[in-house]
Structures are given as structure tokens and as C-alpha cells.
């Protein structure tokens, strides 16, 4: 058998093994649930069917096609890119079952029977900018930071959020040496300043009441007791500082 025939046979065998592995990867997965996972975790960068969101962008320009590379990249991430690991075995938020479902969904791209991507579930009771911001947050931010900003998986990679100037700046400009790209159009991202403002309006709805507000809502007496305790603590601190100062002066 000539060298060319050996090479062709080896290539065919490799393709067969890759095909079997790809089928095994998504065999038994739930493509409908995979569509929901894709919408939550992948749509933000890769577009509805892996075609990329912003052509040529380092973070939002990653066109993808289903295959072994897709399966491994989702689970393990791609070093020195914005593509972090999503498999729980590598510090990501997705279980093995989730990865199988995601594989099953991506495999439908080649067949044509593609489950629809579900719309984000907007929390009830929101209106105006906060409601618009909720949809933007769930489609752009929740995949990494969780639907309520609680973080996901390895919090060093997918951290919890606390609203403040640093978070807003990071949203606009990204964070160097991290998985956080710039989202503002002025920095090459997909969001306008108005849309970032709507996300901020939504995140502000998470703000928790202070201990004094909680006590006041529970009972006026509780709020009064809390104020008294704070006042007594302040008096003790000041008194201690004064006595300490007098002790030093006598010495």
C-alpha cells in the first residue's frame, strides 16, 4: 500500500473517531435545555447560532462550529482569550449534564431542527429603565455573574457584583488580564451608554435595606433601640479615647 493510501486511511480513521466522539458527547443530552443554557451563557459573545456577535472583536467576534473543538473549548476554555472554562471540573458553572445538553443543542445546527432560544425571564414588578435593564443584564451579564449578581462557579473568574463606580467603569472598559471585556460601544463593545444606564437601574433594585431600615419596618421601638445602642457605642469609644489620652499625659 502506497504512502498516500496510508495517509488517506489514517485521515479517514481520524475523522471517524472524531465523529463517534462528537456523537457520544451529545448523545442523550437534552437539546431544548441546551438551548436555554446557550441563551444564558453563550449568546452574549457568539450570537444565536455561533456566528459571532461583533465581527472581528476579540471577545464578541468568536464564531464557532459544533465539533470536538467546541466541546473541549466549552468545558476547558481557551487560554489567553476571553473564553473561560465553563465545565465545573475546571472551575466553571456548568455540570457534566449541562455540557451534554449544550452539546446536544449545538449539534442541531447541522441538522436544521434547532430548538428556539428562550427569552430571558424578567423579574416581576419592574418598569421603565429597570425592566429594560433586567433584559439587558440577563442577556449580557448573568452568564458570568449570575441572575442576581451572586457570581458563578470559580468566583475569581466569574465574580459576584456590587454596584459602584468600579463596576460601571469595568462594564464600559473591561478589566485587564481577566475574562471581562469592554461592553461600551465607545470601547468597541455592543452596548450604548443608554443601555448601560438601564443595566445600572436594574442592578440598583437589588440594594438591600440597612439594619436601621429593617428595624424601623419591624417596629418603631426596634429602630429606637438600635439608635440607642449605636449612640452608647459611640460614647464608649469617645470616652475610651479621652481616658487613654489623659493616661498618656500623666505619664
Backbone as CSV, one residue per row, in Angstrom:
resi,resn,N_x,N_y,N_z,CA_x,CA_y,CA_z,C_x,C_y,C_z
1,UNK,0.856,-1.201,0.000,0.000,0.000,0.000,0.888,1.246,0.000
2,UNK,0.601,2.191,-0.898,1.439,3.377,-1.029,1.281,4.285,0.192
3,UNK,2.234,5.232,0.309,2.212,6.173,1.436,0.951,7.025,1.415
4,UNK,0.517,7.412,0.200,-0.689,8.245,0.089,-1.918,7.502,0.596
5,UNK,-2.007,6.219,0.267,-3.159,5.429,0.721,-3.154,5.307,2.240
6,UNK,-1.941,5.109,2.805,-1.843,5.047,4.266,-2.301,6.359,4.903
7,UNK,-1.880,7.470,4.322,-2.276,8.782,4.858,-3.778,8.980,4.756
8,UNK,-4.362,8.596,3.613,-5.813,8.736,3.429,-6.563,7.869,4.439
9,UNK,-6.066,6.651,4.634,-6.717,5.752,5.594,-6.640,6.308,7.007
10,UNK,-5.459,6.850,7.351,-5.291,7.428,8.690,-6.220,8.617,8.882
11,UNK,-6.342,9.460,7.850,-7.225,10.627,7.929,-8.671,10.201,8.083
12,UNK,-9.088,9.193,7.306,-10.461,8.697,7.401,-10.743,8.136,8.786
13,UNK,-9.758,7.385,9.318,-9.929,6.831,10.664,-10.051,7.938,11.698
14,UNK,-9.232,8.977,11.542,-9.290,10.109,12.477,-10.634,10.797,12.436
15,UNK,-11.145,11.006,11.206,-12.456,11.642,11.075,-13.553,10.784,11.670
16,UNK,-13.436,9.442,11.475,-14.434,8.527,12.043,-14.431,8.589,13.559
17,UNK,-13.219,8.585,14.144,-13.102,8.651,15.615,-13.678,9.965,16.124
18,UNK,-13.356,11.065,15.411,-13.876,12.373,15.827,-15.385,12.400,15.755
19,UNK,-15.945,11.786,14.687,-17.397,11.769,14.550,-18.059,10.973,15.651
20,UNK,-17.458,9.792,15.961,-18.014,8.959,17.037,-17.949,9.692,18.360
21,UNK,-16.809,10.365,18.629,-16.656,11.104,19.886,-17.657,12.234,19.969
22,UNK,-17.897,12.913,18.842,-18.849,14.026,18.846,-20.252,13.534,19.141
23,UNK,-20.614,12.376,18.503,-21.943,11.824,18.759,-22.067,11.415,20.212
24,UNK,-20.995,10.770,20.747,-21.017,10.347,22.141,-21.171,11.538,23.076
25,UNK,-20.538,12.673,22.722,-20.553,13.843,23.590,-21.960,14.358,23.799
26,UNK,-22.782,14.340,22.704,-24.117,14.915,22.883,-25.219,13.866,22.945
27,UNK,-24.823,12.585,22.852,-25.821,11.524,22.912,-26.516,11.550,24.272
28,UNK,-27.832,11.545,24.249,-28.579,11.542,25.494,-28.782,12.911,26.084
29,UNK,-28.163,13.960,25.504,-28.355,15.316,26.007,-29.707,15.868,25.607
30,UNK,-30.183,16.839,26.354,-31.480,17.483,26.114,-31.236,18.777,25.340
31,UNK,-31.535,18.757,24.044,-31.254,19.914,23.184,-32.091,21.130,23.574
32,UNK,-33.299,20.911,24.084,-34.155,22.036,24.486,-33.545,22.751,25.692
33,UNK,-33.124,21.965,26.684,-32.439,22.562,27.827,-31.104,23.169,27.395
34,UNK,-30.453,22.522,26.435,-29.209,23.070,25.897,-29.416,24.433,25.261
35,UNK,-30.561,24.638,24.603,-30.867,25.944,24.016,-30.978,27.012,25.100
36,UNK,-31.610,26.656,26.227,-31.724,27.595,27.348,-30.341,27.918,27.913
37,UNK,-29.485,26.902,28.026,-28.126,27.115,28.529,-27.325,27.991,27.566
38,UNK,-27.493,27.749,26.269,-26.780,28.553,25.274,-27.223,30.011,25.357
39,UNK,-28.532,30.233,25.472,-29.044,31.598,25.562,-28.491,32.315,26.790
40,UNK,-28.345,31.592,27.888,-27.887,32.193,29.142,-26.381,32.414,29.165
41,UNK,-25.625,31.505,28.553,-24.178,31.517,28.748,-23.353,31.881,27.513
42,UNK,-23.873,31.628,26.327,-23.041,31.717,25.117,-23.490,32.801,24.143
43,UNK,-24.779,33.078,24.137,-25.360,34.011,23.174,-24.685,35.381,23.225
44,UNK,-24.302,35.819,24.418,-23.744,37.157,24.610,-22.527,37.393,23.716
45,UNK,-21.694,36.386,23.514,-20.480,36.565,22.706,-20.600,35.960,21.308
46,UNK,-21.320,34.834,21.203,-21.240,34.050,19.970,-22.453,34.171,19.049
47,UNK,-23.471,34.955,19.434,-24.618,35.101,18.563,-25.545,33.901,18.613
48,UNK,-26.729,34.002,17.985,-27.753,32.958,18.098,-27.322,31.570,17.639
49,UNK,-26.449,31.498,16.619,-26.044,30.177,16.129,-24.527,30.084,15.939
50,UNK,-23.801,30.737,16.818,-22.346,30.626,16.770,-21.680,31.474,15.712
51,UNK,-22.424,32.439,15.152,-21.867,33.226,14.048,-21.072,34.440,14.505
52,UNK,-20.928,34.643,15.809,-20.239,35.786,16.427,-21.186,36.978,16.497
53,UNK,-20.982,37.804,17.510,-21.865,38.946,17.734,-21.330,40.208,17.069
54,UNK,-20.044,40.467,17.234,-19.400,41.613,16.597,-18.212,41.101,15.798
55,UNK,-18.285,41.200,14.501,-17.246,40.648,13.639,-15.881,41.244,13.951
56,UNK,-14.911,40.377,14.200,-13.549,40.833,14.413,-13.225,41.257,15.831
57,UNK,-14.214,41.279,16.727,-13.972,41.689,18.116,-13.325,40.529,18.878
58,UNK,-12.362,40.866,19.755,-11.631,39.821,20.487,-12.545,38.982,21.365
59,UNK,-13.567,39.621,21.965,-14.461,38.888,22.871,-15.756,38.481,22.193
60,UNK,-16.322,39.363,21.388,-17.649,39.113,20.811,-17.574,38.663,19.351
61,UNK,-16.368,38.384,18.865,-16.204,38.003,17.467,-15.839,36.556,17.275
62,UNK,-16.091,35.725,18.313,-15.693,34.320,18.234,-16.740,33.463,17.563
63,UNK,-16.662,33.320,16.232,-17.563,32.408,15.528,-17.188,30.976,15.898
64,UNK,-18.191,30.127,16.072,-17.934,28.746,16.485,-18.742,27.781,15.635
65,UNK,-18.246,26.563,15.514,-18.965,25.492,14.829,-18.928,24.268,15.729
66,UNK,-19.951,23.435,15.635,-20.021,22.266,16.508,-18.974,21.242,16.124
67,UNK,-18.381,20.598,17.113,-17.391,19.551,16.906,-16.605,19.355,18.188
68,UNK,-15.540,18.560,18.102,-14.741,18.276,19.293,-14.129,19.544,19.865
69,UNK,-13.683,20.457,18.992,-13.093,21.700,19.474,-14.111,22.499,20.282
70,UNK,-15.361,22.508,19.824,-16.428,23.193,20.548,-16.604,22.566,21.923
71,UNK,-16.702,21.246,21.950,-16.929,20.530,23.215,-15.818,20.807,24.219
72,UNK,-14.578,20.699,23.772,-13.450,20.909,24.674,-13.315,22.361,25.102
73,UNK,-13.556,23.282,24.168,-13.424,24.710,24.488,-14.452,25.135,25.524
74,UNK,-15.671,24.614,25.409,-16.708,24.971,26.380,-16.323,24.448,27.761
75,UNK,-15.876,23.220,27.824,-15.550,22.620,29.121,-14.298,23.246,29.739
76,UNK,-13.241,23.410,28.946,-11.932,23.768,29.481,-11.539,25.229,29.262
77,UNK,-12.246,25.921,28.347,-11.845,27.274,27.997,-10.685,27.278,27.014
78,UNK,-10.287,28.470,26.577,-9.158,28.629,25.662,-8.184,29.606,26.309
79,UNK,-6.995,29.167,26.659,-6.029,30.041,27.346,-5.734,31.321,26.564
80,UNK,-5.502,32.398,27.325,-5.120,33.699,26.776,-6.167,34.284,25.839
81,UNK,-7.434,33.952,26.083,-8.550,34.557,25.352,-9.630,34.903,26.370
82,UNK,-10.727,35.491,25.878,-11.870,35.786,26.748,-12.730,34.547,27.004
83,UNK,-12.365,33.406,26.413,-13.143,32.183,26.579,-12.651,31.429,27.801
84,UNK,-13.360,31.584,28.917,-13.003,30.881,30.138,-13.595,29.490,30.168
85,UNK,-13.193,28.659,31.129,-13.766,27.313,31.262,-15.186,27.378,31.821
86,UNK,-16.078,26.587,31.230,-17.464,26.544,31.698,-17.809,25.239,32.393
87,UNK,-16.974,24.232,32.241,-17.218,22.963,32.920,-16.879,23.048,34.396
88,UNK,-17.708,22.481,35.235,-17.495,22.557,36.680,-16.173,21.910,37.095
89,UNK,-15.696,20.928,36.324,-14.431,20.274,36.644,-13.243,21.217,36.476
90,UNK,-13.470,22.322,35.756,-12.396,23.294,35.503,-12.689,24.642,36.158
91,UNK,-13.645,24.661,37.083,-13.977,25.888,37.799,-15.132,26.659,37.220
92,UNK,-15.800,26.133,36.207,-16.940,26.813,35.585,-18.258,26.468,36.254
93,UNK,-19.357,27.062,35.773,-20.654,26.866,36.428,-21.501,25.721,35.872
94,UNK,-21.049,25.026,34.809,-21.898,24.026,34.163,-21.491,22.606,34.551
95,UNK,-22.501,21.808,34.895,-22.270,20.408,35.255,-22.020,19.582,33.994
96,UNK,-21.622,18.318,34.194,-21.431,17.416,33.059,-22.738,17.248,32.281
97,UNK,-23.855,17.167,33.005,-25.152,17.037,32.335,-25.458,18.287,31.512
98,UNK,-25.131,19.463,32.064,-25.342,20.712,31.325,-24.519,20.728,30.039
99,UNK,-23.258,20.297,30.142,-22.386,20.276,28.965,-22.937,19.337,27.896
100,UNK,-23.481,18.191,28.326,-24.080,17.246,27.375,-25.291,17.871,26.694
101,UNK,-26.099,18.611,27.452,-27.269,19.278,26.877,-26.841,20.377,25.896
102,UNK,-25.808,21.118,26.260,-25.302,22.167,25.382,-24.757,21.568,24.091
103,UNK,-24.063,20.453,24.205,-23.580,19.729,23.023,-24.740,19.300,22.136
104,UNK,-25.786,18.755,22.766,-26.938,18.279,22.005,-27.588,19.426,21.239
105,UNK,-27.657,20.619,21.872,-28.229,21.777,21.176,-27.353,22.193,19.998
106,UNK,-26.042,22.334,20.231,-25.144,22.781,19.162,-25.130,21.796,18.000
107,UNK,-25.315,20.510,18.300,-25.336,19.500,17.242,-26.515,19.703,16.294
108,UNK,-27.584,20.345,16.763,-28.759,20.557,15.900,-28.501,21.610,14.834
109,UNK,-27.451,22.423,14.984,-27.150,23.434,13.963,-26.913,22.795,12.591
110,UNK,-26.326,21.605,12.602,-26.007,20.937,11.334,-27.202,20.189,10.754
111,UNK,-28.218,19.929,11.585,-29.366,19.147,11.132,-30.525,20.020,10.679
112,UNK,-30.648,21.178,11.281,-31.731,22.083,10.893,-32.902,22.107,11.848
113,UNK,-33.055,21.070,12.681,-34.151,21.043,13.652,-33.658,21.675,14.956
114,UNK,-33.609,23.000,14.946,-32.963,23.732,16.035,-34.013,24.242,17.029
115,UNK,-33.920,23.856,18.298,-34.867,24.375,19.299,-34.726,25.897,19.425
116,UNK,-35.828,26.607,19.624,-35.736,28.071,19.764,-35.038,28.469,21.059
117,UNK,-34.342,29.607,21.011,-33.704,30.134,22.219,-34.762,30.837,23.060
118,UNK,-34.910,30.466,24.329,-35.939,31.102,25.158,-35.586,32.542,25.507
119,UNK,-36.627,33.362,25.663,-36.422,34.749,26.097,-36.071,34.766,27.576
120,UNK,-35.302,35.761,28.027,-34.954,35.825,29.453,-36.186,36.052,30.323
121,UNK,-36.170,35.494,31.527,-37.286,35.653,32.456,-37.074,36.920,33.288
122,UNK,-37.847,37.944,32.966,-37.701,39.232,33.646,-38.407,39.173,35.005
123,UNK,-37.741,39.579,36.087,-38.412,39.602,37.403,-39.658,40.474,37.370
124,UNK,-40.650,40.071,38.124,-41.910,40.828,38.170,-41.733,42.134,38.950
125,UNK,-42.625,43.083,38.664,-42.642,44.331,39.420,-41.693,45.395,38.924
126,UNK,-41.033,45.154,37.789,-40.101,46.152,37.258,-40.773,46.945,36.144
127,UNK,-40.339,48.181,35.983,-40.881,49.029,34.920,-39.788,49.969,34.432
128,UNK,-40.026,50.567,33.268,-39.118,51.584,32.749,-37.714,51.076,32.522
129,UNK,-36.724,51.896,32.916,-35.316,51.552,32.697,-34.925,50.265,33.415
130,UNK,-35.471,50.036,34.610,-35.116,48.829,35.367,-35.564,47.571,34.630
131,UNK,-36.754,47.605,34.009,-37.246,46.445,33.260,-36.396,46.206,32.016
132,UNK,-36.079,47.297,31.305,-35.214,47.166,30.129,-33.826,46.684,30.547
133,UNK,-33.340,47.202,31.676,-32.029,46.805,32.174,-31.982,45.352,32.598
134,UNK,-33.105,44.839,33.121,-33.158,43.428,33.527,-32.938,42.524,32.322
135,UNK,-33.598,42.832,31.206,-33.420,42.019,29.999,-31.982,42.110,29.490
136,UNK,-31.423,43.320,29.501,-30.037,43.503,29.061,-29.067,42.760,29.976
137,UNK,-29.307,42.838,31.284,-28.423,42.156,32.241,-28.477,40.650,32.029
138,UNK,-29.675,40.110,31.878,-29.824,38.665,31.763,-29.222,38.132,30.465
139,UNK,-29.166,38.969,29.417,-28.607,38.514,28.151,-27.127,38.872,27.986
140,UNK,-26.602,39.746,28.832,-25.218,40.168,28.680,-24.322,39.849,29.883
141,UNK,-24.907,39.796,31.073,-24.092,39.745,32.290,-24.318,38.487,33.135
142,UNK,-25.547,37.976,33.120,-25.912,36.891,34.038,-25.119,35.616,33.787
143,UNK,-24.700,35.374,32.543,-23.956,34.163,32.246,-22.706,34.028,33.100
144,UNK,-22.020,35.154,33.353,-20.805,35.124,34.173,-21.072,35.480,35.635
145,UNK,-21.994,36.410,35.862,-22.164,36.959,37.216,-23.400,36.458,37.942
146,UNK,-24.207,35.600,37.292,-25.413,35.087,37.935,-26.590,36.016,37.742
147,UNK,-27.815,35.490,37.756,-29.012,36.304,37.504,-29.242,37.398,38.524
148,UNK,-28.682,37.259,39.735,-28.818,38.317,40.748,-27.452,38.844,41.161
149,UNK,-26.448,38.670,40.281,-25.121,39.207,40.571,-24.366,38.460,41.646
150,UNK,-24.760,37.214,41.915,-24.157,36.460,43.022,-22.857,35.757,42.630
151,UNK,-22.488,35.831,41.345,-21.305,35.132,40.870,-21.626,33.690,40.527
152,UNK,-20.707,33.033,39.801,-20.945,31.648,39.394,-19.637,30.871,39.391
153,UNK,-19.701,29.603,39.752,-18.529,28.743,39.671,-17.356,29.320,40.445
154,UNK,-16.199,29.358,39.802,-14.987,29.917,40.395,-15.143,31.434,40.450
155,UNK,-15.354,31.985,41.658,-15.656,33.414,41.791,-14.467,34.300,41.417
156,UNK,-13.282,33.729,41.341,-12.144,34.515,40.867,-12.295,34.815,39.379
157,UNK,-12.958,33.911,38.664,-13.194,34.120,37.231,-14.548,34.769,36.968
158,UNK,-15.566,34.327,37.708,-16.939,34.788,37.486,-17.466,35.408,38.783
159,UNK,-16.997,36.624,39.118,-17.230,37.173,40.462,-18.638,37.701,40.688
160,UNK,-18.983,37.818,41.973,-20.222,38.493,42.366,-20.076,39.990,42.102
161,UNK,-21.218,40.663,41.974,-21.222,42.091,41.667,-21.703,42.911,42.857
162,UNK,-21.092,44.062,43.030,-21.568,45.045,44.000,-21.529,46.394,43.302
163,UNK,-22.710,46.988,43.116,-22.806,48.207,42.313,-21.948,49.318,42.898
164,UNK,-21.192,49.961,42.043,-20.340,51.077,42.439,-19.619,51.602,41.218
165,UNK,-18.860,52.681,41.357,-18.159,53.273,40.211,-17.235,52.281,39.506
166,UNK,-16.574,51.408,40.283,-15.637,50.457,39.679,-16.354,49.485,38.757
167,UNK,-17.543,49.019,39.170,-18.294,48.067,38.351,-18.771,48.728,37.063
168,UNK,-19.234,49.969,37.171,-19.713,50.680,35.983,-18.561,50.913,35.011
169,UNK,-17.406,51.315,35.542,-16.228,51.511,34.692,-15.804,50.204,34.040
170,UNK,-15.833,49.116,34.816,-15.456,47.804,34.276,-16.415,47.383,33.164
171,UNK,-17.705,47.694,33.328,-18.678,47.367,32.291,-18.362,48.129,31.008
172,UNK,-18.010,49.382,31.166,-17.708,50.191,29.978,-16.405,49.759,29.309
173,UNK,-15.344,49.601,30.109,-13.993,49.464,29.553,-13.396,48.071,29.670
174,UNK,-14.053,47.168,30.418,-13.475,45.860,30.644,-12.449,45.888,31.759
175,UNK,-11.891,44.734,32.062,-10.871,44.596,33.114,-9.675,43.878,32.518
176,UNK,-8.508,44.507,32.583,-7.298,43.907,32.029,-6.971,42.584,32.713
177,UNK,-6.424,41.663,31.945,-5.977,40.358,32.461,-7.099,39.594,33.153
178,UNK,-8.293,39.678,32.589,-9.432,38.940,33.129,-10.312,38.495,31.963
179,UNK,-11.433,37.836,32.300,-12.390,37.414,31.272,-13.410,38.494,30.959
180,UNK,-13.278,39.676,31.590,-14.271,40.748,31.458,-13.904,41.685,30.300
181,UNK,-14.662,41.606,29.174,-14.387,42.511,28.055,-15.090,43.857,28.248
182,UNK,-14.755,44.811,27.423,-15.444,46.109,27.432,-16.784,45.960,26.718
183,UNK,-17.855,46.461,27.347,-19.183,46.352,26.755,-19.658,47.646,26.094
184,UNK,-19.037,48.782,26.405,-19.495,50.054,25.848,-19.114,50.167,24.378
185,UNK,-20.022,50.714,23.583,-19.725,50.942,22.170,-18.484,51.804,21.989
186,UNK,-18.289,52.767,22.900,-17.132,53.654,22.806,-15.811,52.905,22.992
187,UNK,-15.884,51.705,23.585,-14.685,50.880,23.763,-14.706,49.665,22.838
188,UNK,-15.615,49.692,21.849,-15.690,48.601,20.885,-16.683,47.516,21.228
189,UNK,-17.443,47.686,22.334,-18.407,46.677,22.761,-19.771,46.850,22.116
190,UNK,-20.768,46.051,22.545,-22.081,46.059,21.896,-23.130,46.987,22.512
191,UNK,-22.859,47.621,23.684,-23.896,48.350,24.404,-23.712,49.867,24.324
192,UNK,-24.831,50.570,24.162,-24.807,52.029,24.185,-24.743,52.504,25.639
193,UNK,-24.446,53.803,25.811,-24.437,54.374,27.161,-25.826,54.289,27.786
194,UNK,-26.871,54.483,26.968,-28.237,54.384,27.488,-28.517,52.975,27.999
195,UNK,-28.054,51.968,27.285,-28.278,50.581,27.711,-27.500,50.266,28.990
196,UNK,-26.286,50.769,29.103,-25.523,50.565,30.337,-26.238,51.245,31.502
197,UNK,-26.806,52.435,31.259,-27.588,53.117,32.295,-28.799,52.306,32.719
198,UNK,-29.435,51.617,31.778,-30.584,50.774,32.115,-30.149,49.572,32.954
199,UNK,-28.993,49.001,32.648,-28.476,47.897,33.463,-28.211,48.372,34.885
200,UNK,-27.623,49.564,35.015,-27.366,50.133,36.344,-28.682,50.321,37.099
201,UNK,-29.725,50.810,36.405,-31.034,50.997,37.045,-31.582,49.669,37.546
202,UNK,-31.368,48.601,36.786,-31.836,47.290,37.231,-31.039,46.795,38.436
203,UNK,-29.709,46.908,38.370,-28.867,46.418,39.465,-29.182,47.162,40.764
204,UNK,-29.568,48.426,40.662,-29.904,49.201,41.864,-31.142,48.646,42.563
205,UNK,-31.965,47.881,41.861,-33.136,47.286,42.514,-32.739,46.177,43.465
206,UNK,-31.477,45.731,43.408,-31.015,44.684,44.331,-30.640,45.252,45.683
207,UNK,-30.464,46.544,45.802,-29.920,47.137,47.026,-30.727,46.690,48.237
208,UNK,-30.020,46.212,49.236,-30.651,45.722,50.458,-30.838,46.872,51.438
209,UNK,-31.943,46.883,52.209,-32.125,47.927,53.223,-31.085,47.806,54.334
210,UNK,-30.765,48.925,54.953,-29.818,48.925,56.055,-30.442,48.274,57.291
211,UNK,-29.601,47.966,58.286,-30.097,47.360,59.525,-31.114,48.279,60.196
212,UNK,-30.894,49.608,60.131,-31.810,50.559,60.756,-33.173,50.542,60.054
213,UNK,-33.137,50.437,58.694,-34.396,50.386,57.950,-35.171,49.117,58.279
214,UNK,-34.449,47.992,58.398,-35.115,46.731,58.742,-35.768,46.831,60.111
215,UNK,-35.042,47.405,61.088,-35.584,47.543,62.441,-36.783,48.475,62.453
216,UNK,-36.716,49.558,61.676,-37.822,50.521,61.637,-39.070,49.894,61.035
217,UNK,-38.868,49.045,59.985,-40.026,48.392,59.370,-40.624,47.360,60.321
218,UNK,-39.768,46.724,61.114,-40.268,45.719,62.057,-41.076,46.378,63.169
219,UNK,-40.517,47.466,63.768,-41.230,48.197,64.817,-40.480,49.479,65.132
220,UNK,-41.183,50.566,65.437,-40.515,51.813,65.815,-39.635,51.626,67.043
221,UNK,-40.073,50.755,67.980,-39.286,50.524,69.180,-37.940,49.891,68.832
222,UNK,-37.976,48.966,67.850,-36.736,48.317,67.437,-35.758,49.319,66.860
223,UNK,-36.259,50.263,66.049,-35.382,51.285,65.473,-34.815,52.158,66.575
224,UNK,-35.660,52.515,67.567,-35.184,53.357,68.663,-34.102,52.662,69.471
225,UNK,-34.289,51.362,69.710,-33.297,50.597,70.461,-31.973,50.528,69.704
226,UNK,-32.059,50.352,68.376,-30.849,50.286,67.572,-30.092,51.606,67.632
227,UNK,-30.816,52.730,67.531,-30.187,54.054,67.607,-29.518,54.242,68.964
228,UNK,-30.212,53.816,70.041,-29.664,53.946,71.386,-28.364,53.148,71.516
229,UNK,-28.361,51.924,70.989,-27.166,51.093,71.076,-25.998,51.697,70.299
230,UNK,-26.293,52.244,69.113,-25.243,52.885,68.325,-24.684,54.087,69.073
231,UNK,-25.595,54.876,69.680,-25.167,56.055,70.446,-24.295,55.672,71.628
232,UNK,-24.694,54.639,72.363,-23.911,54.194,73.520,-22.531,53.692,73.092
233,UNK,-22.508,52.988,71.948,-21.227,52.508,71.448,-20.298,53.653,71.094
234,UNK,-20.871,54.713,70.480,-20.060,55.877,70.114,-19.536,56.574,71.368
235,UNK,-20.372,56.696,72.412,-19.948,57.343,73.665,-18.817,56.563,74.310
236,UNK,-18.931,55.241,74.326,-17.887,54.412,74.919,-16.566,54.550,74.164
237,UNK,-16.651,54.603,72.830,-15.433,54.743,72.037,-14.751,56.080,72.306
238,UNK,-15.561,57.179,72.333,-15.006,58.511,72.582,-14.433,58.583,73.995
239,UNK,-15.202,58.052,74.984,-14.746,58.063,76.368,-13.439,57.308,76.537
240,UNK,-13.338,56.153,75.868,-12.112,55.372,75.951,-10.927,56.123,75.372
241,UNK,-11.155,56.827,74.259,-10.072,57.586,73.638,-9.616,58.711,74.551
242,UNK,-10.576,59.403,75.209,-10.247,60.514,76.108,-9.449,60.012,77.296
243,UNK,-9.912,58.922,77.922,-9.213,58.377,79.094,-7.809,57.917,78.737
244,UNK,-7.690,57.338,77.530,-6.362,56.899,77.092,-5.424,58.082,76.917
245,UNK,-5.968,59.191,76.378,-5.167,60.384,76.189,-4.732,60.987,77.515
246,UNK,-5.616,60.996,78.504,-5.266,61.533,79.835,-4.195,60.679,80.506
247,UNK,-4.316,59.352,80.326,-3.344,58.460,80.916,-1.941,58.727,80.366
248,UNK,-1.846,58.976,79.061,-0.543,59.254,78.441,0.020,60.584,78.935
249,UNK,-0.889,61.612,79.110,-0.423,62.953,79.523,0.125,62.903,80.948
250,UNK,-0.465,62.070,81.845,0.028,61.956,83.212,1.400,61.316,83.277
251,UNK,1.628,60.428,82.290,2.943,59.800,82.247,4.007,60.785,81.736
